[in-house]
Amino acid sequence: MKRWFLIGAVLGTFTPIVGSGLAFLLWQRTELIAFGVYLQGIKIGGMKVADARRILELKQPFPSSFTLSVTNQGKVVRRVRIEELGIKPNFDETLKNTFQIGRRNSLKASLQEFLAAWRKGIHLPLSCDFDERNARQILKQIAQSLDCPPQRALVEWQKGTFVIIPSKEGSKVAIERTLKVWKEHFRQGQWRTLSLVVTKIQPEVATEDVASIDGVVGQATTYFRTSERNRSHNIRLAASKLDHVLIRPGETISFNEIVGPRTFRRGFLIARVLSQGQFTVDFGGGVCQVAGTLYLAALRAGMEIVQRHRHSRPVAYLPPGLDATVNFGSLDLKLRNPFETPLYLRTFVRGGRLTVLVLGKQQGVTYKILRRRQKSKGYSVVVWRLKLENEFVKERELVSSDIYPLAVHVSQVRKKKQISQKPQPFSSSGTDGIPFIKPEESTSPKPTSPEPQSTKPASFEPESTDQKFSEPTSP
């Protein structure tokens, strides 16, 4: 008797469960939507899909006129009518997803979902479609007002000193990513407020990149004839390419990469150039003077000279041994920053004067340049660089040894331009007081009472090469 009682109790306990399970399996084979399902507030549970569609089309749960909000970081940036986006209800996709409630791949998950809908009800939104072409056009219009390019940090000359202008982040509406987010919103029926995806753009040079700069560590000035209008234009244009160039620690810069090809399309004009010892004309005439001025400033700043080439004959604007010729694609000037702090280039053109400054963190060290002529079949000159601390020579470096052909005597070239030999910070001449040691005076460079180079600019306010494209005027 006891055994039959236990069997009866077990069957009595599990019969409802078994019965419910069988009923659920039988329902899965029908065409009915799960009981307790609501779509856009309309009860469609227990209906066939076709019947549910007729009910939805009859009751029209979709607004015929509505204005939705486009937001950025919670702030409304534009209001758009549903007609502008071409928003339409997608009954087929919505009912297809609704029919899958209780019909998942997992039997356990399906039963749990079915019972939840039956007991508590499931409320679903109505999925919608929209016109992507119209949406993309609207996003482009929004981007025109929201997009903001980043502003790099600058080192400017203001009221007789250098001032750091802080950098600013930029922003840009990510149109394709925004459309992807909107698709998901429309699929879930949550389209009354649409958010934008806006990406931040970091500036090329941040404020912290130039924070250590506190003065001039190297400088050079050369002169040119403003009467040669095309050449003056090319000098201004090339100098503008070097202006505000940041050289990070250990970085090597290329003059040709920065200035680029010297072509008419890039703004360069035909002017006098020196090629294979002869003067001719070509696009970009005068660019070598910018390269030579940069080279001399880099020497005085202690930069490492990675690559440099002399001219085929001496030039008028720089002493032999201190010039640098460049030709895009073949001859380049490459300079490396050997310091642990960044360097920063500034170029200024006023009248017929070109000045290149190398800014950086002052280390209490100056560099002095010495030239020594050697006996040779041509004009031979050796350039040394001395590193001075407290006016004492700490290091001595052989920079270059050049031999120029004697087709034209050097003195004839130098007489074309009267250049002062006295150093004048920030407004000095082409040679800037570089000593010249004759062979009979010394066989090794030993400077006597060297004058440390000043790093304080003069009182005049230089003309920035930001205004470089105006035609040069006579001095």
C-alpha positions as CSV (number, residue, x, y, z in Angstrom):
1,M,0.0,0.0,0.0
2,K,2.7,2.4,0.9
3,R,4.5,1.8,-2.4
4,W,1.5,2.7,-4.4
5,F,0.9,5.8,-2.4
6,L,4.4,7.0,-3.2
7,I,4.0,6.3,-6.9
8,G,0.7,8.2,-6.9
9,A,2.3,11.1,-5.1
10,V,5.1,11.4,-7.6
11,L,2.7,11.2,-10.6
12,G,0.5,13.7,-9.0
13,T,3.4,16.1,-8.6
14,F,4.9,15.8,-12.0
15,T,1.8,15.5,-14.1
16,P,1.2,19.3,-14.3
17,I,4.8,19.9,-15.3
18,V,4.7,17.2,-17.9
19,G,1.4,18.4,-19.1
20,S,2.7,22.0,-19.4
21,G,5.8,20.9,-21.2
22,L,3.7,18.9,-23.7
23,A,1.4,21.9,-24.2
24,F,4.4,24.2,-24.9
25,L,5.9,21.8,-27.4
26,L,2.5,21.6,-29.2
27,W,2.3,25.4,-29.2
28,Q,5.7,25.7,-30.9
29,R,4.3,23.8,-33.9
30,T,1.5,26.3,-34.4
31,E,1.5,29.7,-36.2
32,L,0.5,31.6,-33.1
33,I,2.5,34.4,-31.5
34,A,3.3,33.7,-27.8
35,F,0.6,34.7,-25.4
36,G,1.1,38.0,-23.5
37,V,3.0,39.8,-26.3
38,Y,2.3,43.5,-26.9
39,L,3.7,45.5,-29.9
40,Q,3.7,49.3,-29.6
41,G,1.0,48.9,-26.9
42,I,-1.3,46.7,-29.0
43,K,-1.9,43.1,-27.8
44,I,-1.1,40.6,-30.5
45,G,-0.3,37.6,-28.3
46,G,-2.1,34.4,-29.4
47,M,-2.7,35.8,-33.0
48,K,-1.3,34.6,-36.3
49,V,1.3,36.8,-37.9
50,A,-1.1,37.8,-40.7
51,D,-3.9,38.7,-38.3
52,A,-1.4,40.7,-36.1
53,R,-0.3,42.7,-39.2
54,R,-3.9,43.6,-40.1
55,I,-4.5,44.8,-36.6
56,L,-1.3,47.0,-36.6
57,E,-2.1,48.5,-40.0
58,L,-5.7,49.2,-38.9
59,K,-4.7,50.9,-35.6
60,Q,-1.6,52.7,-37.1
61,P,0.6,52.8,-33.9
62,F,3.1,54.9,-35.9
63,P,2.9,58.7,-35.7
64,S,2.2,60.4,-39.0
65,S,3.9,63.6,-38.0
66,F,6.7,63.8,-35.5
67,T,9.8,65.9,-34.8
68,L,12.8,64.0,-33.4
69,S,15.9,65.4,-31.7
70,V,19.5,64.9,-32.8
71,T,21.8,65.4,-29.7
72,N,25.5,65.7,-29.0
73,Q,26.5,65.0,-25.4
74,G,22.9,65.5,-24.3
75,K,22.5,68.9,-26.0
76,V,20.0,69.2,-28.9
77,V,21.9,70.3,-32.0
78,R,19.0,69.9,-34.6
79,R,15.4,68.9,-34.8
80,V,14.3,66.7,-37.8
81,R,10.9,65.7,-39.0
82,I,10.3,62.0,-39.7
83,E,9.5,63.0,-43.3
84,E,13.0,64.3,-43.7
85,L,14.5,61.0,-42.7
86,G,11.9,58.9,-44.5
87,I,11.0,56.9,-41.4
88,K,8.6,54.1,-42.0
89,P,7.4,51.2,-39.8
90,N,8.9,47.8,-40.7
91,F,6.0,45.5,-39.8
92,D,7.5,42.4,-41.5
93,E,10.8,42.6,-39.6
94,T,9.1,43.4,-36.3
95,L,6.6,40.5,-36.6
96,K,9.3,38.1,-37.6
97,N,11.2,38.9,-34.5
98,T,8.0,38.8,-32.4
99,F,7.2,35.3,-33.7
100,Q,10.6,34.0,-32.5
101,I,9.6,34.7,-28.8
102,G,9.5,31.2,-27.2
103,R,11.1,29.6,-30.3
104,R,14.8,30.0,-29.6
105,N,17.5,27.4,-30.3
106,S,17.6,26.5,-26.6
107,L,14.5,24.6,-25.3
108,K,15.1,25.9,-21.8
109,A,15.5,29.5,-22.9
110,S,12.4,29.2,-25.1
111,L,10.3,27.8,-22.3
112,Q,11.4,30.5,-19.9
113,E,10.7,33.2,-22.4
114,F,7.3,31.8,-23.2
115,L,6.3,31.6,-19.5
116,A,7.5,35.1,-18.8
117,A,5.4,36.4,-21.7
118,W,2.4,34.4,-20.4
119,R,2.7,35.5,-16.8
120,K,4.0,39.1,-16.9
121,G,3.7,40.1,-20.6
122,I,6.3,41.3,-23.0
123,H,6.1,44.8,-24.5
124,L,8.0,45.3,-27.8
125,P,8.7,48.5,-29.8
126,L,7.9,48.8,-33.5
127,S,11.1,48.6,-35.7
128,C,11.5,51.2,-38.4
129,D,13.4,51.8,-41.5
130,F,14.9,55.2,-42.6
131,D,16.4,56.7,-45.7
132,E,20.2,56.4,-45.3
133,R,20.9,58.9,-48.1
134,N,18.8,61.6,-46.5
135,A,20.3,60.8,-43.1
136,R,23.8,61.1,-44.4
137,Q,23.0,64.4,-46.0
138,I,21.6,65.7,-42.8
139,L,24.6,64.5,-40.9
140,K,26.9,66.3,-43.4
141,Q,25.0,69.5,-42.7
142,I,25.3,69.1,-38.9
143,A,29.0,68.3,-39.3
144,Q,29.6,71.6,-41.1
145,S,28.6,73.5,-37.9
146,L,30.1,71.0,-35.3
147,D,33.3,69.9,-36.9
148,C,36.3,71.8,-35.4
149,P,39.9,71.3,-36.5
150,P,42.5,70.9,-33.8
151,Q,44.7,73.8,-33.0
152,R,48.4,72.9,-32.5
153,A,50.5,74.7,-29.9
154,L,52.5,77.5,-31.3
155,V,55.5,79.5,-30.1
156,E,54.8,83.1,-31.1
157,W,56.7,86.4,-30.9
158,Q,54.7,88.8,-28.8
159,K,55.8,92.1,-27.2
160,G,59.5,91.3,-27.4
161,T,59.4,87.8,-26.1
162,F,58.3,84.3,-27.1
163,V,54.9,83.1,-25.9
164,I,53.4,79.6,-26.1
165,I,49.9,79.5,-27.5
166,P,48.2,76.5,-26.0
167,S,46.8,73.7,-28.2
168,K,43.2,72.8,-28.5
169,E,41.5,69.5,-29.3
170,G,39.4,69.2,-32.5
171,S,36.2,67.3,-33.0
172,K,34.6,65.6,-36.0
173,V,31.2,64.0,-36.5
174,A,31.8,60.3,-37.4
175,I,29.1,60.0,-40.0
176,E,29.3,56.3,-40.8
177,R,29.6,55.3,-37.2
178,T,26.6,57.6,-36.4
179,L,24.5,55.9,-39.1
180,K,25.4,52.5,-37.6
181,V,24.2,53.6,-34.2
182,W,21.0,55.1,-35.7
183,K,20.3,51.8,-37.4
184,E,20.3,50.1,-34.1
185,H,18.1,52.8,-32.6
186,F,15.5,52.3,-35.4
187,R,15.7,48.6,-35.1
188,Q,14.8,48.8,-31.4
189,G,12.2,51.5,-32.0
190,Q,14.1,54.0,-30.0
191,W,14.4,56.8,-32.6
192,R,12.7,59.8,-31.0
193,T,16.1,61.0,-29.8
194,L,19.2,60.2,-31.9
195,S,22.7,60.8,-30.6
196,L,25.7,61.7,-32.7
197,V,29.1,59.9,-32.6
198,V,31.7,62.7,-32.3
199,T,35.4,61.8,-32.3
200,K,38.1,63.9,-30.7
201,I,41.1,64.9,-32.8
202,Q,44.4,65.4,-31.0
203,P,46.5,68.3,-32.3
204,E,49.8,67.6,-34.1
205,V,51.7,69.5,-31.4
206,A,50.3,69.6,-27.9
207,T,51.0,72.3,-25.3
208,E,53.2,69.9,-23.3
209,D,55.3,69.2,-26.4
210,V,56.6,72.8,-26.3
211,A,56.4,73.5,-22.6
212,S,60.1,73.1,-22.1
213,I,61.1,75.7,-24.7
214,D,62.4,78.8,-23.0
215,G,64.6,80.6,-25.5
216,V,66.8,80.7,-28.6
217,V,69.5,78.1,-28.8
218,G,70.7,78.7,-32.3
219,Q,70.2,81.4,-35.0
220,A,71.4,82.6,-38.3
221,T,70.6,85.5,-40.6
222,T,71.4,86.0,-44.3
223,Y,70.5,88.7,-46.8
224,F,69.1,88.6,-50.3
225,R,68.2,91.2,-53.0
226,T,64.6,92.1,-53.0
227,S,64.9,93.4,-56.6
228,E,65.0,89.7,-57.6
229,R,61.3,89.3,-57.1
230,N,60.9,85.7,-58.0
231,R,63.9,84.6,-55.9
232,S,62.6,86.6,-53.0
233,H,59.2,85.0,-53.4
234,N,60.8,81.5,-53.3
235,I,62.8,82.4,-50.2
236,R,59.7,83.5,-48.4
237,L,57.7,80.4,-49.5
238,A,60.4,78.0,-48.5
239,A,61.0,79.7,-45.2
240,S,57.2,79.5,-44.4
241,K,57.4,75.7,-44.8
242,L,60.1,75.6,-42.0
243,D,58.2,78.0,-39.7
244,H,56.7,76.3,-36.6
245,V,58.3,72.9,-37.2
246,L,58.7,70.9,-34.0
247,I,61.7,68.5,-33.8
248,R,61.1,66.0,-31.1
249,P,64.0,64.4,-29.1
250,G,65.9,62.0,-31.4
251,E,63.9,63.0,-34.5
252,T,65.6,63.7,-37.8
253,I,64.1,66.2,-40.2
254,S,64.5,66.4,-43.9
255,F,64.6,69.8,-45.7
256,N,63.2,68.3,-48.9
257,E,60.4,66.5,-47.0
258,I,59.3,69.7,-45.3
259,V,59.6,72.1,-48.2
260,G,58.5,69.6,-50.8
261,P,59.1,69.7,-54.6
262,R,59.9,73.1,-56.0
263,T,57.2,73.2,-58.7
264,F,54.9,75.8,-60.2
265,R,51.8,74.1,-58.8
266,R,53.2,74.4,-55.3
267,G,53.8,78.1,-55.7
268,F,57.5,78.2,-56.7
269,L,58.7,80.6,-59.4
270,I,61.6,80.5,-61.9
271,A,64.7,82.3,-60.5
272,R,68.4,82.2,-60.6
273,V,70.1,78.9,-59.4
274,L,73.6,77.6,-59.2
275,S,74.1,74.3,-61.0
276,Q,77.4,72.6,-61.7
277,G,79.3,75.8,-61.1
278,Q,77.2,77.8,-63.5
279,F,74.3,80.2,-62.9
280,T,71.1,79.3,-64.7
281,V,67.3,79.6,-64.0
282,D,64.9,77.0,-62.6
283,F,61.9,76.7,-60.4
284,G,62.7,77.3,-56.7
285,G,65.8,79.5,-57.2
286,G,66.7,80.9,-53.8
287,V,65.6,77.8,-51.8
288,C,69.3,76.9,-51.2
289,Q,69.7,80.1,-49.2
290,V,67.0,79.0,-46.8
291,A,68.7,75.6,-46.5
292,G,72.1,77.3,-45.8
293,T,70.6,79.6,-43.2
294,L,68.9,76.7,-41.5
295,Y,72.2,74.7,-41.6
296,L,74.1,77.5,-39.9
297,A,71.4,78.0,-37.2
298,A,71.4,74.2,-36.6
299,L,75.2,74.2,-36.1
300,R,74.9,76.9,-33.5
301,A,72.1,75.0,-31.8
302,G,74.2,71.8,-31.4
303,M,72.1,69.7,-33.8
304,E,73.6,66.6,-35.4
305,I,74.3,67.1,-39.1
306,V,73.1,63.8,-40.7
307,Q,73.4,65.0,-44.4
308,R,74.6,68.2,-46.0
309,H,76.1,69.1,-49.4
310,R,78.2,72.1,-50.4
311,H,77.6,74.1,-53.5
312,S,79.6,73.6,-56.7
313,R,81.2,77.1,-56.0
314,P,81.1,79.6,-53.2
315,V,77.9,81.7,-52.7
316,A,77.5,85.3,-51.7
317,Y,75.2,85.0,-48.8
318,L,77.3,82.5,-46.6
319,P,81.0,81.9,-46.2
320,P,82.5,78.8,-47.8
321,G,82.0,75.8,-45.7
322,L,78.7,77.0,-44.2
323,D,76.5,76.8,-47.2
324,A,74.1,73.9,-48.0
325,T,72.7,73.1,-51.4
326,V,69.5,71.1,-51.9
327,N,67.8,69.5,-54.9
328,F,64.6,67.6,-54.5
329,G,65.1,63.9,-55.1
330,S,68.9,64.0,-54.9
331,L,70.5,66.4,-52.5
332,D,69.0,66.9,-49.1
333,L,69.8,68.6,-45.8
334,K,69.0,66.3,-42.8
335,L,69.3,67.4,-39.2
336,R,68.8,65.4,-36.0
337,N,67.8,66.6,-32.5
338,P,70.3,64.9,-30.2
339,F,68.8,66.4,-27.0
340,E,66.3,65.0,-24.5
341,T,64.1,68.1,-25.1
342,P,62.4,69.2,-28.3
343,L,63.6,71.9,-30.6
344,Y,61.3,74.4,-32.5
345,L,62.0,76.3,-35.7
346,R,60.9,79.9,-36.4
347,T,61.6,81.7,-39.6
348,F,61.3,85.5,-40.2
349,V,61.6,87.4,-43.4
350,R,61.7,91.2,-43.4
351,G,62.7,93.0,-46.5
352,G,65.9,91.4,-47.8
353,R,66.7,89.7,-44.5
354,L,66.1,86.0,-43.7
355,T,66.4,84.8,-40.1
356,V,66.1,81.2,-38.9
357,L,65.8,80.6,-35.1
358,V,66.1,77.3,-33.3
359,L,64.3,77.4,-30.0
360,G,64.7,75.0,-27.2
361,K,65.5,74.5,-23.6
362,Q,68.6,76.5,-22.7
363,Q,71.3,74.3,-21.1
364,G,73.9,76.8,-20.3
365,V,75.9,75.6,-23.3
366,T,76.9,77.6,-26.5
367,Y,78.4,76.4,-29.7
368,K,81.1,78.4,-31.6
369,I,81.9,77.8,-35.3
370,L,85.4,78.1,-36.6
371,R,86.7,77.8,-40.2
372,R,90.2,77.1,-41.3
373,R,91.5,77.3,-44.8
374,Q,93.8,74.6,-46.1
375,K,96.2,74.6,-49.0
376,S,94.7,72.8,-51.9
377,K,94.3,73.0,-55.7
378,G,90.9,74.4,-55.0
379,Y,89.5,76.6,-52.2
380,S,89.6,74.2,-49.2
381,V,88.0,75.0,-45.9
382,V,87.6,73.0,-42.8
383,V,84.8,73.8,-40.3
384,W,85.0,73.0,-36.6
385,R,82.3,73.3,-33.9
386,L,83.3,74.0,-30.3
387,K,81.0,73.3,-27.4
388,L,81.5,75.9,-24.7
389,E,80.5,75.9,-21.0
390,N,81.3,79.0,-19.0
391,E,83.5,80.1,-22.0
392,F,85.6,76.9,-21.7
393,V,85.9,74.4,-24.6
394,K,84.3,71.1,-23.5
395,E,84.1,69.4,-26.9
396,R,85.6,69.8,-30.3
397,E,83.9,68.4,-33.5
398,L,85.1,68.4,-37.1
399,V,81.9,69.3,-39.0
400,S,83.1,69.4,-42.6
401,S,86.0,69.6,-45.0
402,D,85.0,71.2,-48.4
403,I,87.0,71.9,-51.5
404,Y,85.5,74.5,-53.9
405,P,86.9,74.8,-57.5
406,L,88.8,78.0,-58.2
407,A,86.8,78.8,-61.3
408,V,85.8,82.0,-59.6
409,H,87.9,83.5,-56.8
410,V,86.2,83.5,-53.5
411,S,86.9,87.2,-52.8
412,Q,85.0,88.1,-56.1
413,V,82.0,86.3,-54.8
414,R,82.2,87.8,-51.3
415,K,82.5,91.4,-52.7
416,K,79.0,91.1,-54.2
417,K,77.6,91.5,-50.7
418,Q,79.0,93.5,-47.8
419,I,78.5,91.3,-44.7
420,S,79.2,92.5,-41.2
421,Q,81.5,90.4,-39.1
422,K,80.2,91.5,-35.8
423,P,77.7,89.1,-34.1
424,Q,74.3,90.7,-33.6
425,P,71.7,88.5,-31.9
426,F,68.6,87.9,-34.0
427,S,69.6,90.4,-36.6
428,S,73.1,89.4,-37.4
429,S,74.7,89.0,-40.8
430,G,75.3,85.9,-42.9
431,T,78.6,85.0,-41.3
432,D,77.6,86.3,-37.9
433,G,81.1,86.9,-36.8
434,I,82.5,83.4,-37.5
435,P,86.3,83.5,-37.1
436,F,88.4,82.5,-40.0
437,I,91.8,81.0,-39.1
438,K,94.6,81.2,-41.7
439,P,97.0,78.3,-42.1
440,E,100.0,80.2,-40.9
441,E,98.2,81.3,-37.8
442,S,97.3,78.0,-36.4
443,T,97.1,74.3,-37.4
444,S,94.4,73.4,-34.9
445,P,91.3,75.4,-33.8
446,K,91.9,77.0,-30.4
447,P,89.5,79.9,-29.9
448,T,90.8,82.8,-27.8
449,S,88.3,84.6,-25.6
450,P,85.3,83.2,-27.4
451,E,82.1,85.3,-27.1
452,P,79.2,83.1,-26.1
453,Q,76.2,83.4,-28.4
454,S,73.4,85.5,-27.0
455,T,70.0,83.8,-26.9
456,K,68.0,87.0,-26.4
457,P,66.2,88.4,-29.5
458,A,66.7,92.0,-30.4
459,S,64.1,94.6,-29.6
460,F,62.5,94.7,-33.1
461,E,59.4,92.6,-33.8
462,P,60.2,90.4,-36.8
463,E,57.9,89.9,-39.7
464,S,56.5,86.4,-39.5
465,T,56.5,84.3,-42.6
466,D,52.8,83.8,-42.1
467,Q,52.7,86.9,-44.3
468,K,55.2,85.5,-46.8
469,F,53.0,85.4,-49.9
470,S,53.0,89.2,-50.3
471,E,55.4,90.5,-52.9
472,P,58.8,91.6,-51.4
473,T,59.4,95.3,-51.1
474,S,62.6,97.1,-51.6
475,P,64.5,97.6,-48.3
